[in-house]
């Protein structure tokens, strides 16, 4: 990504800015590249052509353009209107307000971001950053959490002062930040008064295992309020499944089957959300491993007209099979004939 940019914009004033410089300092993988140039649209068009990427406007207001590449990589081009120092003054945190010349050379670091990187601090560039873009309230916590840094005292005071603005950004932007938080990050949001305005609570977090999935963390924190955000269909299914889940009466094969019928493919997440004993988790995993590849009966073998009765009987057959009361096709047919509603 970087080598192509150097080739394309040789001889032009161009700076690598923001997270790419920060991540290079921290020896983190480069996924997103942010380049400040005089003509972002033209630069983005040329880069997209050579890299076989897709160019689209990132911010019409700010004149920024993004090239989307494979494997989730992106290259952003932002306008360099009044020089690099003026550009950096508009950034959020000092660790993101460092620029490196694209062709190599000394960094431009007017706000002490390098020192803050060494001290592992998240510090605002100016006292207006949260008013300028309230999403930065969440980003401050996400950076602290993701990088294992700490928010400095003045920045924390500013967050507390402006915390009521946390609901102002678009739902898509809020969700993107929340999806990158760990359990510790959600606890920090609560500590700073940013979680409650979003409809969240840490009450259920303690009962989740340490390796709970990101989706389950979100459901535990936001409950039904999660649907206020533009979540994916898969996350919505997870949320609705675990919120309505009930623990089985016991660990018998029949009870475990019924529990799985109501919760799969999220049965393990439901176990974790409900805070059930580890034995249920093991029972679910064992049932998954031992689940037969093929059903005992197919609907067309019942000799019944199409309708819900076929589904009911096939479900009954599979439950009895899981419970161990039948095991052959003949036994399944006998059961279906006895239970068929006339």
N, C-alpha and C positions, 0 to 999 in steps of 0.2 A: 504493500500500500504506500509506504513512505518513499520507496525508491522510484516508483512511477511518478509520484508528485514532484520529486526532485528533478526528474527528467523533463516533465511537461512544463514546469514553471521556472526553469533555469534562467537566470538573468532578471527575473521579476522580483518585486518586493513581496515576499510571502512568509508567513510565520505559522509554525505549529503552536497551537495554544490549548489551554484548558487541560482536560483529563489526560490527553495523550502525553503531555510533558510530565504531568504528575505521575502517571503510571510508569513512564520510563524511569523516573527517579526511584520509584518503589519496586522496580523490576517486576512489574505486573504485565501480563500479556496485552498487546495492543489490539483492541477490537474496534474502537471508534477513533477516527482521526478528524481533528478540527483544524482547518487551515484558514487563516485570515488573508484575504487578497483584495486587490482593488476592484475586480469585476467578478463577483462570486458566480453569477449565472454562466458567463462564458467559461470560467474555469471548471465549473461543474459539468458543463456540456462536453468539454474536451476530455475530462477525466472519465466520464461515463462512456464515451465512445471508445477510448482505449482499453478500459477495464471491463467492457461489456456489462456495465451497471445500469441502473434505472435512476434517472434524474427527476426530482420533484421539488417544489418549493417547500422549505422547512418552516419559514416564517416570512410571510409577505410584508409584515410590519417592519421587520428588521432586515429584509433583503437577503436572507440566508437560504442556501440551497443544499440539498442532501443527495448523495449518490449511494444507493443501496446496492451492496455486493452480495455474493453468496455467503453462506454460513453466518448470517446475521451481522456481517461487518458493514460499517457505514463510513463515509467520508463527507464531512460537512464543510461548506465553504461560506464564510461570513465576510461582510464588507469591512474593508480597512479604509474608513473614510478620513479620519483625522490623525492617523498614525497609530502605532501599536500601543503607546502608553494610554491614549484615550480609549482604545478598545478594551484594554485590560481594566480600566477604571469602571467599566460597565459590568464586569463579571461578579459572581456571587461571593466566592470565598478565596482567600489569598492563595490557597494551594491550587486553585483553578485559574489564577490570574498570573500565570507565568508563561512567557512566550520564548520559543527557540527559533532562530532563523532556519527556514527550510533547508537552505544550503549549508548549514553548519555555522557555528560561531557562538559568541557569548549569549547567554539567556538574558532576556529583559524581565526583570523581577522588581517592579517599583514598590510592591506592597509587602515584601518580606515573605513571600510564599515559600521560598527555599528553606528559610529558618523554621517556618511552621511545619514543613514536611519533616525536617529533622527532629522537631519537638513533638511531632504527631498531633498537631492541633488543627481543629476546624475553626477558622476565624473569618469574620465578614470583611469584605473589602471596604464597605462603608456602612454607616448606620441606616441607610435607606434601602438596603437590599431586600428586606422582607416586604416592605411596602411596594417596591418596584415589581416584585414577583413573589406572591405568597407561597408558591410551590417550594420555594427555597427553605421554608420552615421544615418541610418533610425531608428535603434533600440534605439539610444539615445533619439530621439524625441518621439518615441512610448512609452518608459518608462516614460518620463516626462509627456506625455499626459495621459497615462493609470493610473499612480500612483499619479497624481497631484503633482509631484515634479518639480524642476527646474534644468536646466543644469548649472553647475558652469562655471565661467568665462573662465578658462583655457580650459575646454572641448569645450566650444562654439568657442573659437579661433581656436582650432584644427579642428573643424567641418568646419569652414569657409576656413581654409587652404586646407583641403582635399575634399571639396565638389564636385569637378569634378570627383571623383572616384565613385560617387553614382550610376552610371549606370553599374559598373563592375560586381556586383553579378548576379547570374542566375535569370531569370525572376520569377521563382517560389518563390524564397526567397524574392525578392522585393515585390511581390504581397502579400505574407503572412504578411509582416509588414504593408503594406498599408491598408489591410483589418481590421486592429485593430485600426486605427486612427479615432479620432473624427474630427469634423469641426475645433476645436482648433488646433489639431495636423497638419492638412493640412496648416493652416495659419502659423504655426511655421515652417514647411518645407519650405514654401515660404520665410519667414523671413531669414532663414539660407541659402538660395540659393540652396536648394536641390530639389525643385519642378520643376523648369524650365528644368534642364537637363533630367528629366524623361518625359518631354512633358506635364507637368501640369500647370494649372493656377488657381488662386483663383477668377477670374472675376465673375463666376456664383454662387459662394458660398453664397453671401449675399442674393440672392433672394430665397434660399431654406428655408423651415421651419426648426425650431430647431429640430424637430423629424424626419427629413429625414432619410431614410434607408441608410445603409452602401453602398449598391450598387449604389443608386442615388448620394451619395456624390462622389463616384469614377467617375461616368459618368460626373458629373458637373465639376470635377477637370480636367479630362483627355480627355473628348470628344472622338473623334475617335482614339486618341493615346492610349486609353485603350486597344485596340486590339493588341498592341505590346506586351502585357503581356499575359501569359497563363491563361486567364480568363475562367470561366465555361461557358457552353452553355447557362445557364439561365441568367448569367450576360451579355453575348453577346446579347441575345434577348432583355433584358432591354435596353441596350445601343442603339441598332439600333432602337428600338421602340420609345424611347423618343427623339432621335435626329431627327427623321423624322416627329414627331408629329406636327400638326398644330392646333391652338385653333379653336373651333367651331364658326360659324358665330353668333350664339345666343344660348340661353338656351332652345330653343324649344325641345320637345321630339325627333323630327327627327334629329336635329343637335347633340344632346347628344348621340343618338343611333349611328350616323355615327362616331362620335368621339370615342366612345367605340369600335366600330367595327375595327377601325384602331389601337387601343392602348391596348385593353385588352390582358392579365390580368394585364397590367401595366398602366391602365388609371389614377389612382391616382398619380402615380409617374410622368406621363406625365403632369398632371395638375400642380404639384409642380415644375417640371423642367421648364415649360413655364411661371411660375409666374402668373398664371391666378387667377381671383378673387375667393374668398371662395365659392361663389354661384355655380360655376361650380363643385367644389368638392362635394358639397351637392347634386347637380343634378346627378352626377355620382353614388354616394352612394345610392341615392333614386332609380335610375334606376336598380342598382344591386339588391336591396331588392325586387323590384316589378317585376323583370324579370320572366316571366312564366316558369314553370318547363318543360313544353312540347311544342314543336312547333305546330303551327296550321295544318301544312301539312307535310307529309313525301314524299320523292322523288318518291316512288313507287305508290303514289296516283295520279301522274300527267299524267300517260299514255304516257310518252315520252321515247324514247330510252336513254340509259345511255350517259351522256356527260355533258359538262359545262353549257348547257342551263338549266338543272335541278337546278344546284347550283345557277344560276342567278335568277331564278324565286323564289326559296325558300328564297333567301336573300331579294328579293323585298317584299315578303309576310311578312317577319319578320320586315322589316323597316316600312311598312305601319301599321303593328300591333302596333309597338312601337309609331308611330305617332298618333295612335288612329283612323285611317280612316277605319280599319276593325277590327273585333273581333271574328268572327265565322269561322268555317271550310268552310261553304258554300260561304261566302264572299271571303275567300282566294282562293277557287277554281275558282270563277268567275274572280277574278283578274288575276290569273295565265293563264286562258284561253284567256283573252283579250290581255295579254302581251306576250304570247308565240309567238316566231318567227317561221314563216312558211317558 
